[in-house]
Amino acid sequence: TIAFEADHAGLQSVDDYINGKTDQAPMSVHYRPLFDWLRVFNKTISTKEKVHLYGLEMRSFAPAISRLLARYPDMAIADRKLFERIAATRFDKIDAPSLSEFRSAVGRLPEDLERIMLLQLIGNYRDFISLDSKIGVRDRFMATNANAIIKAGADGKLIIWAHNGHVAKTSLYRVPAMGQYLSNQHGNSYYVIATDINQGKVSVRIAPGKNRPLSDWQGLYYPPVSDSKGYEYYFSKCRYKNFILEFNEASVQPLLRDFLRRPKEMRMIGGLSTPVNKKLSMSDNFDMLVYFDTSSSL
C-alpha cells in the first residue's frame, strides 16, 4: 500500500487504473511511468497482494461523493440529496451542522476502507474549521490518516510518498512534522528515505506575486549549492556522483557519524518554486539518503 501527499479522491481513480478497473485516469506526467509499472505489476500477482494507492488529504468532497453516488444507486433519497448539496458547496464554506449530517450519512454506508477514510477526512475538516490556528494541522491530519490506512490494511505496512519536510522526524518548522508523529508512534518501524540533489530541474509552481494565481507545474532549474553551510555542498564533492547512503551503516565511521549528526542546511524544495534552506541534523531526521547529482523534471 502506498499513500501520497495528495488528494484522497484523486488517488482513488489512479488506484482503479493500476488495478485494471479503468483504462484511463487523470495523473501527473511525472508519475505516469510509476503508475504504468504498477499496473503491469498488479497483473502478475494475486488479488490479495495487489498494490493499492491512497491520498493522505481531502481537498474536496465532490469527487468522493460522485464515486459513492455511483457505487450506491439505491441510497436513501434524503442521503442522496445531502451528498449532492455537500458536493455543490465550496469546500471551505461547508458549515459544522452540514458536516455533522454528512458524517452521519457516510456512517450508514457499508463498511470498507473507502468509508473509513472518508469518515477520517470529514473528521479532519471538522477539527480544522474549529481551530483558531491552522499552523501545523496539515501534518497532524496526514499522520492520523496514515495510521487509519495502516490499521485497515492486511499487513500493517505502508509506504508514504511525500516531501522531505513532511516525513522528517523532528519539528523543522516549529510544529511537529507528519514524520514526527509517526516516529513517536511507531519507533524504529518508521524508516525514512530522504532524497536530495546537487543540481537540475524540479517540477514546481511559481508564485508570481501577492494576490496573483500560482503558475501551472513547470520544470525549474536549481543550480549546485555553493555554500559550505549546506549538506549538498559536501555531497557534490563525493567520489560517486549518485549514491545511496544508509545512516546506521555509515555511522560506524566516527567522522561520517559526526558529519551526519551535526546540523547543516538542507535545501528543501516543495511544491512552490522558492526553496527553504533548513538547518537540521540529517541523521536525526532520516534513515537513508538517495542522492542524485542531476535531476530531471521529465
C-alpha positions as CSV (number, residue, x, y, z in Angstrom):
1,T,0.0,0.0,0.0
2,I,1.3,3.4,-1.0
3,A,0.0,6.7,0.4
4,F,0.8,10.0,-1.2
5,E,0.8,13.6,0.0
6,A,-2.2,14.2,-2.3
7,D,-6.0,14.3,-2.5
8,H,-7.6,11.0,-1.5
9,A,-10.3,11.0,-4.1
10,G,-7.8,11.8,-6.9
11,L,-5.7,8.8,-5.9
12,Q,-8.8,6.6,-5.9
13,S,-9.1,7.0,-9.6
14,V,-5.4,6.2,-10.1
15,D,-5.9,3.1,-7.9
16,D,-8.6,2.0,-10.2
17,Y,-6.2,2.4,-13.1
18,I,-3.3,0.4,-11.6
19,N,-5.8,-2.3,-10.7
20,G,-7.3,-2.6,-14.1
21,K,-10.8,-1.2,-13.2
22,T,-10.4,1.6,-15.8
23,D,-8.1,2.2,-18.7
24,Q,-7.5,5.9,-18.0
25,A,-7.3,8.3,-15.1
26,P,-6.0,11.8,-14.6
27,M,-2.4,11.8,-13.4
28,S,0.7,13.8,-13.5
29,V,3.1,13.1,-16.4
30,H,5.8,12.8,-13.8
31,Y,4.2,9.9,-12.1
32,R,2.8,8.1,-15.1
33,P,5.9,5.8,-15.5
34,L,5.4,4.6,-11.9
35,F,1.7,4.1,-12.2
36,D,2.1,2.3,-15.6
37,W,4.7,0.0,-14.0
38,L,2.4,-0.7,-11.0
39,R,-0.5,-1.5,-13.4
40,V,1.7,-4.1,-15.2
41,F,3.0,-5.5,-11.8
42,N,-0.5,-5.9,-10.4
43,K,-1.4,-8.2,-13.3
44,T,1.2,-10.7,-12.2
45,I,0.1,-11.1,-8.6
46,S,-2.9,-12.3,-6.6
47,T,-5.8,-10.0,-5.6
48,K,-4.7,-10.2,-2.0
49,E,-1.1,-9.0,-2.9
50,K,-2.1,-6.2,-5.3
51,V,-0.7,-2.7,-4.7
52,H,-3.2,0.0,-3.7
53,L,-2.9,3.8,-3.6
54,Y,-4.3,6.3,-1.2
55,G,-4.2,10.1,-0.7
56,L,-3.5,11.4,2.8
57,E,-5.6,14.5,2.3
58,M,-9.1,15.6,1.3
59,R,-9.1,18.7,-0.8
60,S,-12.6,18.4,-2.0
61,F,-15.5,16.2,-1.1
62,A,-17.1,16.3,-4.6
63,P,-15.0,13.5,-6.2
64,A,-15.6,11.1,-3.3
65,I,-19.3,11.9,-3.3
66,S,-19.5,11.2,-7.1
67,R,-17.9,7.8,-6.5
68,L,-20.3,7.0,-3.7
69,L,-23.4,8.0,-5.6
70,A,-22.3,5.8,-8.5
71,R,-21.5,2.9,-6.2
72,Y,-24.8,3.1,-4.2
73,P,-27.6,3.9,-6.7
74,D,-30.2,2.7,-4.1
75,M,-29.0,5.2,-1.5
76,A,-31.8,6.7,0.6
77,I,-33.2,9.8,-1.2
78,A,-32.6,12.1,1.8
79,D,-28.9,11.0,2.0
80,R,-28.5,11.4,-1.8
81,K,-29.8,14.9,-1.7
82,L,-27.5,15.7,1.3
83,F,-24.5,14.3,-0.7
84,E,-25.4,16.4,-3.7
85,R,-25.8,19.5,-1.6
86,I,-22.4,19.0,0.1
87,A,-20.8,18.3,-3.3
88,A,-22.2,21.6,-4.7
89,T,-20.9,23.7,-1.7
90,R,-17.4,25.2,-1.8
91,F,-15.2,23.1,0.4
92,D,-14.3,26.0,2.7
93,K,-18.0,27.0,3.0
94,I,-19.3,23.8,4.5
95,D,-20.6,24.6,8.0
96,A,-20.4,22.4,11.1
97,P,-24.1,21.3,11.1
98,S,-23.9,20.2,7.5
99,L,-20.7,18.4,8.1
100,S,-22.2,16.5,11.0
101,E,-25.2,15.4,8.8
102,F,-22.7,14.4,6.1
103,R,-20.7,12.3,8.6
104,S,-23.8,10.5,9.9
105,A,-24.9,9.7,6.3
106,V,-21.5,8.3,5.4
107,G,-21.6,6.3,8.6
108,R,-24.7,4.5,7.3
109,L,-22.8,3.2,4.2
110,P,-21.4,-0.4,4.1
111,E,-18.1,-0.5,6.0
112,D,-14.9,-0.6,3.8
113,L,-11.6,1.3,3.8
114,E,-13.0,4.0,1.5
115,R,-15.8,4.7,4.0
116,I,-13.3,4.6,6.9
117,M,-11.0,7.1,5.1
118,L,-13.9,9.4,4.2
119,L,-15.1,9.5,7.8
120,Q,-11.5,10.1,8.9
121,L,-11.2,13.0,6.5
122,I,-14.5,14.5,7.4
123,G,-13.2,14.5,11.0
124,N,-10.1,16.3,9.8
125,Y,-12.1,19.0,8.2
126,R,-14.4,19.3,11.3
127,D,-11.4,19.8,13.5
128,F,-9.8,22.2,11.1
129,I,-12.7,24.6,10.9
130,S,-12.9,24.7,14.8
131,L,-9.3,25.6,15.2
132,D,-8.2,29.2,15.8
133,S,-4.7,28.4,14.5
134,K,-4.3,26.3,11.4
135,I,-0.5,26.1,11.6
136,G,0.8,22.5,11.6
137,V,-2.6,20.8,11.4
138,R,-2.0,19.5,7.9
139,D,0.9,17.3,9.1
140,R,-1.1,16.1,12.1
141,F,-4.0,15.1,9.9
142,M,-1.8,13.3,7.4
143,A,-0.2,11.3,10.2
144,T,-3.7,10.4,11.6
145,N,-4.9,9.4,8.1
146,A,-1.7,7.3,7.6
147,N,-2.4,5.4,10.8
148,A,-6.0,4.8,9.6
149,I,-4.7,3.2,6.4
150,I,-2.2,1.1,8.3
151,K,-4.9,-0.1,10.8
152,A,-7.3,-1.0,8.0
153,G,-4.6,-2.8,5.9
154,A,-4.0,-6.5,5.9
155,D,-0.3,-6.4,6.8
156,G,0.1,-3.2,8.7
157,K,2.6,-1.8,6.3
158,L,2.6,1.4,4.4
159,I,4.9,3.4,2.1
160,I,4.4,7.1,2.3
161,W,5.4,9.3,-0.6
162,A,5.9,12.9,0.5
163,H,8.3,15.8,0.6
164,N,11.3,15.6,2.9
165,G,9.9,18.2,5.2
166,H,6.7,16.1,5.9
167,V,8.4,12.8,6.5
168,A,11.2,14.3,8.8
169,K,11.3,13.0,12.4
170,T,11.6,16.4,14.1
171,S,9.8,19.8,14.2
172,L,11.6,21.5,11.3
173,Y,9.1,24.4,11.1
174,R,8.3,24.9,14.8
175,V,5.5,22.4,14.7
176,P,5.6,18.6,14.5
177,A,6.0,17.2,11.0
178,M,3.9,14.2,10.0
179,G,7.0,12.1,10.4
180,Q,7.5,13.2,14.0
181,Y,4.0,11.9,14.9
182,L,4.7,8.6,13.1
183,S,8.2,8.2,14.6
184,N,6.8,8.7,18.1
185,Q,4.1,6.2,17.5
186,H,6.0,3.5,15.5
187,G,9.5,3.9,16.7
188,N,12.1,2.1,14.6
189,S,9.4,0.7,12.4
190,Y,9.2,4.2,10.9
191,Y,12.0,4.3,8.4
192,V,12.6,7.5,6.4
193,I,14.3,7.7,3.0
194,A,15.2,11.3,2.1
195,T,16.0,12.5,-1.4
196,D,18.4,15.3,-2.4
197,I,20.1,16.7,-5.5
198,N,23.1,18.7,-6.5
199,Q,21.5,20.4,-9.4
200,G,18.8,20.0,-12.0
201,K,15.2,20.6,-12.8
202,V,12.4,20.2,-10.4
203,S,8.7,20.4,-11.1
204,V,7.2,23.3,-9.1
205,R,4.6,26.0,-9.2
206,I,5.8,29.6,-9.3
207,A,4.1,32.3,-7.1
208,P,4.2,35.5,-9.3
209,G,3.2,37.8,-6.5
210,K,0.6,38.7,-3.9
211,N,-3.0,38.0,-4.9
212,R,-1.9,36.5,-8.2
213,P,-2.6,32.9,-9.0
214,L,0.1,30.2,-9.0
215,S,1.5,29.1,-12.3
216,D,1.0,25.6,-13.6
217,W,3.5,23.0,-12.8
218,Q,6.8,23.6,-14.7
219,G,10.4,22.4,-14.6
220,L,12.6,24.9,-12.9
221,Y,16.4,24.6,-12.8
222,Y,18.2,24.7,-9.4
223,P,22.0,25.3,-9.5
224,P,24.5,23.5,-7.3
225,V,24.7,24.6,-3.7
226,S,27.9,26.6,-3.4
227,D,27.8,27.4,0.3
228,S,29.7,25.2,2.7
229,K,26.9,25.6,5.2
230,G,24.8,23.1,3.1
231,Y,24.9,19.3,3.1
232,E,24.6,19.4,-0.7
233,Y,27.9,21.2,-1.0
234,Y,29.8,18.3,0.5
235,F,27.7,15.6,-1.2
236,S,28.7,17.2,-4.6
237,K,32.4,16.6,-3.7
238,C,31.9,12.8,-3.2
239,R,33.7,10.3,-5.4
240,Y,30.4,8.9,-6.7
241,K,28.0,11.4,-8.3
242,N,24.9,9.4,-7.4
243,F,24.7,7.3,-4.3
244,I,22.5,5.7,-1.6
245,L,23.7,6.3,2.0
246,E,22.3,4.2,4.9
247,F,23.0,6.2,8.0
248,N,23.2,3.4,10.5
249,E,25.9,1.7,8.4
250,A,27.6,5.0,7.7
251,S,27.7,5.9,11.3
252,V,30.2,3.1,12.0
253,Q,32.8,5.7,10.8
254,P,33.2,8.4,13.5
255,L,33.9,11.2,11.1
256,L,30.8,10.3,9.0
257,R,28.7,9.9,12.1
258,D,29.6,13.3,13.3
259,F,29.1,14.8,9.8
260,L,25.5,13.4,9.6
261,R,24.6,14.3,13.1
262,R,25.9,17.9,13.1
263,P,23.2,20.3,11.9
264,K,23.8,21.9,8.5
265,E,21.5,23.4,5.9
266,M,19.5,21.2,3.6
267,R,17.8,22.6,0.6
268,M,14.1,21.8,0.9
269,I,12.2,22.1,-2.4
270,G,8.5,21.6,-2.1
271,G,5.5,22.4,-4.3
272,L,6.5,26.0,-4.7
273,S,9.5,27.4,-6.5
274,T,11.3,29.1,-3.6
275,P,13.4,26.6,-1.7
276,V,14.0,26.7,2.0
277,N,17.5,26.1,3.4
278,K,16.5,24.4,6.6
279,K,19.2,23.8,9.3
280,L,18.8,20.2,10.6
281,S,20.6,17.1,11.6
282,M,20.3,14.7,8.8
283,S,20.7,11.5,10.9
284,D,18.1,12.8,13.5
285,N,15.5,13.2,10.8
286,F,16.2,10.5,8.2
287,D,17.5,6.9,8.0
288,M,18.7,6.9,4.4
289,L,19.6,9.3,1.7
290,V,19.1,8.8,-2.0
291,Y,21.3,11.5,-3.7
292,F,21.3,12.4,-7.4
293,D,23.9,14.7,-9.0
294,T,21.5,15.9,-11.6
295,S,17.7,15.7,-11.6
296,S,15.2,16.0,-14.4
297,S,11.6,17.1,-14.3
298,L,10.8,15.0,-17.3
